């Protein structure tokens, strides 16, 4: 089959959506299909242009190329998933979140404070309600995203899990004297919870963070003045090999985002047989954590996160057992690109 993967992105920005799209293209190729990416430039910082971008996508014709029929279009992200095609399937990574659950969040690129924000929000919501159902089938990367789509747009979808990039390269090593906190440093990933939690720990907990603290909020930067800041290490930019080694040799992984869509960190920790500490409002990661069995779930407060870290730090045998259970649970879920290809086709 000839397959086009339709996605959108901000030029020169590479994140989870870009990694997923490339992984999907590779999976289709391995299955014997011809697949290409169609990337629509999208600028969320110019909300008054969003209705024009919706219209531009609707005017695109992806039914053929050089006289050869395109057999299927896979729509991933807004507004690219609105491109019409008679054999389109949507794997909706997420809607334009600023028009939905992030509408009134000050840390987001909020439409609420934009002069025509309400009108633009309604245009986005109407387009989703009316045009997403055109697809032959609608999937979501997680139950969390599927629930949002149902709650806001009244559209049902099936969760379709996929593995993180280079899943086979993650490995287990001996547990060291540190927790690893990977992921981009930003307000959504809430590294500030961990930086404040370490001051509440009874045990001599140490945390190694991927990235630099420069993008943290003032709340997080105040951790330098707190007890325990000498037990925090910022590692800067890491290679993929370095990241996998830090997973392999940590005691456990801290991942405390707010309402995350999916959360590769959780799966990468499970592949490394390390216990994950998440928070009760983390969203997608909670779909993989069986509380007290494959990970710990804390309240989204520094005090509760500190208690969870103390628990694993003081009981290394328990930490190892939870990590092993996490790896076994990942295997039981049968997460694979082959399954994704089969569903989307």
Secondary structure as UniProt FT lines:
FT   STRAND          2..9
FT   TURN            11..12
FT   HELIX           16..30
FT   TURN            31..32
FT   STRAND          34..41
FT   TURN            44..45
FT   HELIX           47..49
FT   HELIX           50..59
FT   STRAND          64..65
FT   TURN            66..67
FT   STRAND          68..69
FT   STRAND          72..77
FT   TURN            78..79
FT   HELIX           80..82
FT   TURN            86..87
FT   STRAND          88..94
FT   HELIX           97..99
FT   TURN            100..104
FT   TURN            106..107
FT   TURN            112..113
FT   TURN            115..116
FT   HELIX           117..131
FT   HELIX           132..134
FT   STRAND          137..140
FT   HELIX           143..153
FT   STRAND          158..159
FT   TURN            165..166
FT   HELIX           167..169
FT   STRAND          179..181
FT   TURN            187..190
FT   HELIX           191..197
FT   HELIX           198..200
FT   STRAND          207..209
FT   HELIX           213..215
FT   HELIX           218..221
FT   HELIX           222..225
FT   TURN            227..228
FT   HELIX           229..231
FT   STRAND          232..234
FT   HELIX           240..249
FT   STRAND          252..254
FT   HELIX           264..271
FT   TURN            272..273
FT   STRAND          275..279
FT   TURN            280..281
FT   HELIX           284..287
FT   TURN            292..294
FT   STRAND          295..298
FT   HELIX           302..314
FT   HELIX           316..333
FT   HELIX           337..344
//
